Amino acid sequence: MAGSQDMFDAIVMADERFHGEGYREGYEEGSSLGVMEGRQHGTLHGAKIGSEIGCYQGFAFAWKCLLHSCTAEKDSRKMKVLESLIGMIQKFPYDDPTYDKLHEDLDKIRGKFKQFCSLLNVQPDFKISAKGSGLSF
């Protein structure tokens, strides 16, 4: 009877042991895949934000050159908004992915960009696609 009891205990304990080993292996595999998927998602999302900010920056610098020689009063308001937009873009924390107000700052830049486009009387339409990003008017 003692031999059959030991055999029964070995079977029950084997089940628990295999369950524990399977859990540990699954956890390690899931952690590894989670890190890879997280890195891919972060890279893709960061590239989209970088492309958007870069487009705003190029647009702003081009208009800064165009408006620099204008001295009309209505152009001075445009220059103030433009300088504000450029300042916001330059202060954007590109190298800090843990910055807690990243999306807030991005929304402020988008708003300032829309305000500037309104002053220029152009309709911005920023698109991000598989072919690339860009503004259309």
Salt bridges, closest charged atoms under 4 A:
GLU21 OE2 - ARG17 NE 3.65
GLU52 OE2 - ARG110 NE 2.61
ASP75 OD1 - LYS78 NZ 3.54
GLU83 OE2 - LYS64 NZ 3.62
ASP107 OD1 - ARG110 NH1 3.07
ASP125 OD2 - LYS127 NZ 3.25
